């Protein structure tokens, strides 16, 4: 057998090896076939990785011979200045004022390989348009996305990845006031406010983002019918470099849908946090102090470094209602018309079905019938059409319809779909390429976007006892809540179009938190209650023995309820009325 073809079923079988279990694709049979190929030094293919290392070399890729290692040299500069001063405004009032300026430079690549969509960041929406106003709205309103290299060391050195943010001025204000009542110097009120800008993300995330489609290529050689009909290790040296006919930075066709891309949001700015404090400190005695504090942290314009804008659209194009009807077996429901139009003339059900819209074996072929029977799948999507419909996983179901091709075995009269082309079913009846995803050139389109925010509020009560009769301790009770968008990073919003619906208590919230620690000096040794008159070595052994304790308790993480399948990700629960935590969760909706 040739290495480029499977070992025949008769070469290794139970006929010539009666005790061999399995089949040519399972068990010990396939293990023996693999071992035979390994011991013979057989190769199925030779693969070589090609890459770009210069933004101006667009006629050919580099390889390990022309540029020994692929390098990404990411740079980002930071600067900060902070000034602050205190003023004794009154005998009992001290005020401090400050101002901080932060600069977080726009990232660039040392070889000039920082990628950006041609025409600016808004072009990441591709044929859908130029902004969120056209998001999840089928129809062509723009041009396909193309990518170029920008920033320092590139041909477009004057174009930054996103605009420099020079106005990051953060004021700081604080005061301390000794209240003149209830005893001089016994009560102090303190407060403050500070605005602080933060870096958007860490450097290793940026390195991932500056690798774009068409900047690399993996060339494969699987032999031919001539001199290299059989490949083994002895031929590898003569086959390197592997022939490569692909040129760098070629446009990604609308039918590709397999590659991912990162791009900054138009007008991206640095995130910032506002910190607020207010406290009252009361010296009850010379050794006992009581503190009451409010602490708040408000996060604004927080980055989501992987905001997936290519989420499958089934909510705003009629698919959700059509899926509901197909799932319920209601094939006469007019809401199925969008699927009838999409699948008309196509058989995705298999051998026992005919094209949708026809009559096969006396049975009218409907889109709902085909969805309930189809085992069609798509690379990178969990499950198949049938299982995702049954389980209500409409996001995955729509994702498959965006990618799936019809089989010519069940559709012999339809045109053959070339290799590397996806979305044949969607395209056959003239549906817009962006009917399901915003930018159909890519699988995932990640936008680095300042779309998140959070609000942390807390009240702290603290008692501090300085050493009194050998006892010192500090106890703190905190009541707090951290509220924000549940899917802070990535494509984890319940519904990316309505992100604010995910505003809820975050998982790191601990509403009640109590912490205490202290020490007790044992009354033993010189001058203490026991053996107070001891001296010498005995006194040194007995003195300064202490017992200490630490005790922490909190109310635990918030309860989180999630279904097996939700709109897109987390699934924020809507609770109406009292909720019994010891009961079970039941769904009695119309979709079953």
N, C-alpha and C positions, 0 to 999 in steps of 0.2 A: 504493500500500500504506500501511496505517496503521503508525505507529511501534510500536503495541502488538502488531503481528503481523509475522511474517517476510516479507521481500520474496519474492514468488512466484518459483518456479523458472523460469517463462517470461519474467519481466521482464528478467532478466540470464542469458543462456544462450549456448551455442555456436551456436544458431540465428541470433540477431541479432548475435552477436559471435563469428565463427568462430574467431578466434585465441585466445579466452579459455580458459585452462586451469583445471582444478579443478572443484569441485562447489559447490553452495550452502553447504557446510560446510567445504570445504577449498580450499587453493591460492589462485590469483589471483581466482577467482570470489568467494569469501567476502571477500577483501581489498577487492574493488571494492564489494561490498555495504556493508561497514563504512565505506569512504571516502564513499560516497554519503550514508549516514546522518549522518556527521560534517559534511560540507559543507552539508547541509540544516539543521543545528542540531537534528536530531531527538534526542529523549530517550526512553529506555526506561522510566525511572522517576525520581522525585524522592525523595531520602532526607534525613531530618533526624534528628539525634541528640538525645535527651532524657536528662536526668540529674537526680539528687537532689542538693540542696545543704543541706537541712535535715532532721533526723531526725523532726521533728513534722509536716512537710508531706506527708501521705500521700494526698491527694486528687488531686494532679496533679504532673507532672514540671516541672522548669525547662527552659528552652531559652536560646538565645543572646540573646533579647530580655529575658527576665525575670532572668537571671543570666548576664552576658556570657561568663564562662569557668567551666568545671568545675574546682573546686579540691579538692585533697586536702592537708590541712594536718596532717601527721603529726608528733607530738611524742613524744620519749622522753628522760627526764632521767637523768643519771648522777651519782653521787657516790662519792668514795673517800677513805679516811683510812688513813695508813700510819705506824706508829711502829716504831722500831728502835733498839737500843742495843748497844754492845759492852762486854764485861767481860773484864778481865785476870784470869781465874780463878786461874791459876798463872803463874809466870815463863815457862813454855814453852807455855801454853795460853790462847788467846783464844777467847771464846764470844760469838756475837751472836744475839740473840733479837729477833723482830719479829712484828707482827700487822698484817694489812691487812684492811680492811673495804671491800667494793665493793657498791654499789647500782646496779642497772640497772632503771630504772623501767619499768613496764608501758606499752606504747605506747597512745596515744589520738589521736583526730582533733580538730583545733581547731574543727570544725563539729559535733562530736558524732556522726560517721558511722563509728564503729568497730563492725564487725558481729560478732555472736556468735550461736550457735544458742540459741534459746529453751529454757530449762531447763538451760543450762550446756554446756560443751564436749563432754560425753559424748553429747549428742544428735546429734552428727555421724554416728553409726551409723544414724540413721533407723529404719526399720521393723525392722532386724535386732536392735536392742537398745541397750544403753548402754555396752558395754565390748568389749575385745578377746576376752572370753570368748565372745561371740556372733559373732565375726568369721568370715566365710566359712562360715557355717552357715545354709542356707536355712530360711526360716520367719519368720513375723511375730511379733516379740516387743516391738515398740515402735511409736511414732507417727512419721508423716512429719516430716522436718526442717523447721523454720521458723526464720527469722532475724529478729533485732531489732538495734537500735543501742544500744550500752552505752558506759560510760566517761564521762569528763569531757565536759561540754557536751551530754550526751544526756539523755533522760528518765530513764535508769537510770544516773545518775552514780556511784552507789555500787557498781556492778558492774564490776570490772576485766576486761580481756580474758583475763588469767590471773592467779593470785594473786601479789601482791608477794612477792619473795624477800628478806626482811630479814636472814637469818642467814648471809650470805656472809662469814664470817670465815675468813681464810686465814693460818695460822701460818707463820712463817719461822724456820728454825734453821740456824746455821752454826758451824763451829769451825775453828781452825787450831792444830795441835800440832807443835811442834818436837821431833822424836824425839831423846832424849838419847844414843842410841847411834850408833856409826859416825861420830863426829865431831860436835862441838857445832855446831848451826846449819846443818848440811849437808843434813839430811833433814826435810821438812815434809809432814805429812798434813793435808789439808783435806777438808771434807765439808759438805753442806748439804741442806736440804729446804725447799721452799716450795710452798704451795697457792695457786693464783691463779684467781679467777673471771673469766669472759669474757662479753662481750656475745653475745647469741644470734645476731643477724643484723644486716645493714646496713639503713639506712632505706629504700632504694629497694625492697627486698624487702617491707617492711611496707606500702608504698604499694600494691603489687600485691595484697596480701592483703586490704586493706579495700575492695576492689571486689567486690561480691557480685551474684548473680543477682537480678533484679527491681529493682535500684537504677538501672538504665539501660534505655533502650529505643530502638531504631532504627525509626522509622516510615517506611514506604514508600508512595508513591502512584504507580500505574502507569496512570492515566487511567481513563476509563469510556466508556460507549457514548453519552454525551450531548455536552456542550460540549467536553469534553477527550478526545475519542476519539483525537486526535493531539496529542502533546506536543512542544514545541520550546522553545528558550531564551527566547522572548518571553513565555512563560506562567509562568516560574519565580516571578517576584515575586508573582503573584496566588495561587500555591499554597503560599506560606510564611505561617504555619506549616503543615506537613503535618499533616493530621488524625491525632489519636492518641487511641485509646479505652482504652489500657492504663493502669492505675493502678499506682503504685509499690508494691513489696514484696508482691506477690501470691504466694500459695503456689505452689511448683514441683510440678507433678503427677508421680506415679510414672512416667508414660509419656513424660516429657520427655527425660531422659537425654542432653542436649546441652550443658549448662552446667557450669562447674567452680566449686569453692568451696574456700577455705582456712579452717582452724580450728585453734586451739591444742590440744595434747594436754591432757586433764584432769590437773591437778597439774603443769603444765610448770614446770621450774626452770632456773636458769642453768647453763650448762656450766662445767666447771672443769678445770684441768690440775695435775698434781703433778710437780714438777721435783726430781730427785734427782742429787746429784753426790758423787763421792768421788775424790780424787786424791792421788798421792804425787809429790813433787818432790825430786829429788836433785841437789845441786851436786857434780858429779864433780870439776871444777876451778873455778877462779875465773871461767873463761870458757865452761865447758861445763855445760849443765843438761839433765837428762833428766826428762820428766814422763810419768806413767801416769795416765789418767783414766777413770772411768766416768761416763757421762751418761745419764740416763733421763728420759723425758717420758711421763707416763701421762694420756691424755685420757679424761675421764669425763663421762657425760651430754651428749655432744656432740649438737648439734642436726642433725636432718635437716629442713630447712625446706620440703620438698616430699615427704613420705612418703605415697605413693599407697596409700590403703587400699581403693580401688575396683578393685583388680586383678581381672581376670576369673578366677573360680573354676572350675577344671576338675579340681583335685586331690582335692577333698573332697566331691564330689557325684555321682560315678560317670561324669562325662564323659570323663575321661582314658582309662579302660578302654574306653568305648564308641567313642571316637575311634580307639583302637588297632585295634579290631575292624573298624571301617568302613574304615580305611586299608588294612588287610590283605585286604579283600574278604571277610571272614568274616561274612556276613550272617545266619548261623544262630546266632551266638554269643549266649548269654543276656545278656552284658554290654551288648549293644546295646539292651536293653529300655528304658533311660532315654530314648534318642533315639526309639525307636518310639513311646513314650508322648507325647513332646514334639511329634512331627511327624505324629501320626495324623490323617488327614483333610485334610492339607495337601500341596500340590504345590509343592516348591521346586526341582524338577529341570528344569522347562521344558516345552516343547510336546510332547515325546515321552514324557512320563510322566503317570501318574495320581496321585491322592492316596495317601499312605503308608497301608498297611493294605489297599488295594484291589488288584484284579487289572486290569491295563491291557494290552490286546493280548495276553492270555494270560500276562502276566508279573506275578508277585507284586511289589508295590511295597514296598521296604524303606527304612528310614531310611538305611542305609549306602549304598544305591544312589543316593539323592537327594543325599547329601552329596558323593559322588564326582562328580556331574554338575552341581551347582548353581554358578552364577556370581554368586550373591547377594553383595552388598557392603553396607557401612555407612559412613556419613560418619566420617572421622577414623581409619579402620582400614585398614591396608595389605592389599592382596590381596583375594581373594574366598574363598568357602567351599571351593571345589574346590582352589585353589592352596594355601591354608593347610593343608588336610588332607593333601595330597600332600607338602608340605614339612615336615610335623610341627610347624607353628607353631600349637600348640594355644591359646596365649594369644589370638592374633588370631582364631582360629576361634571360640572361646567369646565373644569380644567382639562378633563379628558376630551370633551367635545371640542375644545380649542385646538387640541393636538392630533386627535385620532384620524387615521386614514381608513378608507374602506378597503376591504379585501377583494382583490380581483377574482379570487376563487369563488366568491359568492356574488360578484358583480362583473361577469365576463364581458358585458357590453359597454362598461364604463372605461374611460381612458386610464391607462397605466400611470400610476403616480411615481415619479422618479425618486431614486434614493436621495435621502437628505431633505426631502420636502415633507412638511407636517401641516396638519389642518385641512386635509383633503375633503373631509366630510363637510366642514363648515363652508368651504370655498365652492363646492360643486354647484350649489343653487344660488350663488351670487350674494351670499351674506357678506357684510363688511368684514374685512380682516380683523378689525378691532371690535367685533361684536361682543367678545367675551373679555379680552384683556386690552388695556389701554395702549400698550406698545407691543404689537405682535411680532416684532423682530426678535424679541428676547423672551427668555423664560421668566427670569426675575429681574425687576428694575428696582434697585434700592436707592432711595433718595436720602441723603444726609440732610435732615430737616429739623428745624427748631420748633417742634409741634407739641412738646410735652410741658407740663407744669405740675407742681405739687405744693401742698400747704401743710406744714407741721406746726401744731400748737400743743403747748404743754403747760401745766401748772405743777410747780414743785413746792413741797413743804419740807423744811429741814430743821432738825433740832441738833445742836452741837453742845456737848457737855465737856468742858475742859476738866482736867484732873481734879476730882473732888472726892476725898476719902478713898483714894485709890482707884476710882472709877473714871474712865473717859470713854465717850461714845459719840457716834454720829448716826442719825437715822434720817432717811430721805424717802418720802412718798411722792411718786410722779403719776399724774394723770395726763395722758397724751393721746394724740391721734395724728396719724400721717395720712393725708388724703391726696390722691393723685390719679393719673391715668394708669389703669391696671397693667396694660401692655406697654411698659416704658420703652422697651427696645425690641426692634424687629417687627415682624408681621403678626403681632399677638394682640391686636385690637379685636374686640368682638365684631365690630363693623368699622372698617377704616374710614368710611365716609362720615360716620357719626361717632367720632372718637370720644367726645365729651360724655357720651353715655357710659363709658368705662370709668368715669371719675368716681372713685370709691375709696374705702379704707384699704391701704396697701398692706402687703403681707408682713412687713417689718413692724407694724403697729403692735404695741403692748399697752393696752389702755391703762392697766393698773400695774405699777411696779414699786415694790418696797425693798429697800436695801438698808441694812444696818451693820455696823461693825463697832467694836470697842475692846477695851482692855480692863482688866481688874488686877491691881497689884496686891498680891497675897500679903496679909498682915503678919508676916513672919520676919524676924531679924531685928537688928539694932533699932531701937526706938519704936518698934511696932507692937502689936498686941500680944504676940507670942514670942518668947525668947528675946525680949527687948533688950536684955542686958548682955547678950552674947557678944563676944569679942574674938579677935584674932581670926584664925582660919575658919572656925565655925561660923563667925559672922559673915565672912566673905562668901561662904557657901550658901547661907540662908537668905541673904539680902537680894532684893530686886527680882524676885520671881513673879511672873505675871501670867494670867490666863487671858486669852484673846478669843474673840468670836467674830464670825462673819455669817450673815444670813441674808439671802436674796430670794425673793418670790415675785412672780409676775403672773398675769392673767393668761398668758399664752397667745399664740397666733390666732388671727380671726378665722372663723369657719369659712371654708370655701366650697362651693357646690358647683360641680361641672357635669355636664351630660357627656355621653359618648361622642356625639357629633353636635356642633354648634354652627353659628353662622360662618365664622372664619377661624376663631381661635378660642379665647378664654371662655366666653359665654358668661356675661354678668347676669346673675339671677335677679329677677324682680320679685320681691317679697311683699305680699299684701296681707296685712293683719299679723297677729301673733305667730311666731314661728317656734315650734317645738323641736328643740335640737335632738331629742331622743326618738323622733318619729322618722319615717322613711319619706323619701322624695318620690312623688308620683307625677306622671305626665298624662293628662287626659285631653290633650289638644285634638283638633280635628284631623291632624295628619297621623294619628296613632302613635 
